[in-house]
Amino acid sequence: MKRLTAVIYSGDSKRWLVAFNPETGTTSQGRTIEQALANLKEATELYLEEHKFTEHSPAFLTTFEVAHA
């Protein structure tokens, strides 16, 4: 078992949530957090069946500010 990171955010339409895994680059979506996460898990498992996983240190998630006109 590998512990990976999920970043979940509202999609453009606000009706779907986008789920992204930064370690593999896999992305999926769902109408709820649970559905988005389950779909991401499935997409990531399928990805890992075809691609070798290179172990990285855990992803670091933070925020930052930018100037906005």
URVENGI-V537666 format. One record per residue. N is the residue number from 1. RES is the residue in one small letter. PHI is phi in radians with two decimals (999 if undefined). NEAR is the number of other C-alpha atoms within 8 Angstrom. Layout:
n->(N & N)
res->(RES & RES)
phi->(PHI & PHI)
near->(NEAR & NEAR)
//
This chain:
n->(1 & 2 & 3 & 4 & 5 & 6 & 7 & 8 & 9 & 10 & 11 & 12 & 13 & 14 & 15 & 16 & 17 & 18 & 19 & 20 & 21 & 22 & 23 & 24 & 25 & 26 & 27 & 28 & 29 & 30 & 31 & 32 & 33 & 34 & 35 & 36 & 37 & 38 & 39 & 40 & 41 & 42 & 43 & 44 & 45 & 46 & 47 & 48 & 49 & 50 & 51 & 52 & 53 & 54 & 55 & 56 & 57 & 58 & 59 & 60 & 61 & 62 & 63 & 64 & 65 & 66 & 67 & 68 & 69)
res->(m & k & r & l & t & a & v & i & y & s & g & d & s & k & r & w & l & v & a & f & n & p & e & t & g & t & t & s & q & g & r & t & i & e & q & a & l & a & n & l & k & e & a & t & e & l & y & l & e & e & h & k & f & t & e & h & s & p & a & f & l & t & t & f & e & v & a & h & a)
phi->(999 & -2.10 & -1.69 & -2.06 & -1.78 & -2.16 & -1.90 & -2.10 & -2.59 & -1.21 & -1.32 & -1.02 & -1.43 & 1.18 & -1.65 & -2.13 & -1.80 & -1.74 & -2.07 & -2.25 & -1.91 & -1.21 & -1.20 & -1.98 & 1.50 & -1.27 & -2.43 & -2.59 & -2.65 & -2.96 & -1.45 & -2.20 & -1.04 & -1.07 & -1.18 & -1.07 & -1.17 & -1.10 & -1.17 & -1.15 & -1.04 & -1.08 & -1.09 & -1.22 & -1.07 & -1.12 & -1.03 & -1.21 & -1.15 & -1.84 & -2.19 & -1.25 & -1.61 & -1.70 & -1.15 & -2.12 & -1.19 & -0.98 & -1.15 & -1.95 & -1.89 & -2.54 & -2.14 & -2.64 & -1.91 & -2.31 & -1.24 & -2.30 & -1.41)
near->(2 & 3 & 4 & 7 & 9 & 10 & 8 & 11 & 7 & 10 & 9 & 5 & 6 & 7 & 7 & 12 & 15 & 13 & 15 & 12 & 14 & 10 & 8 & 7 & 7 & 11 & 10 & 11 & 13 & 14 & 9 & 8 & 9 & 7 & 10 & 16 & 13 & 8 & 11 & 16 & 8 & 8 & 11 & 11 & 8 & 8 & 9 & 9 & 7 & 6 & 6 & 6 & 6 & 4 & 4 & 5 & 4 & 6 & 7 & 4 & 4 & 4 & 4 & 4 & 4 & 4 & 4 & 3 & 2)
//
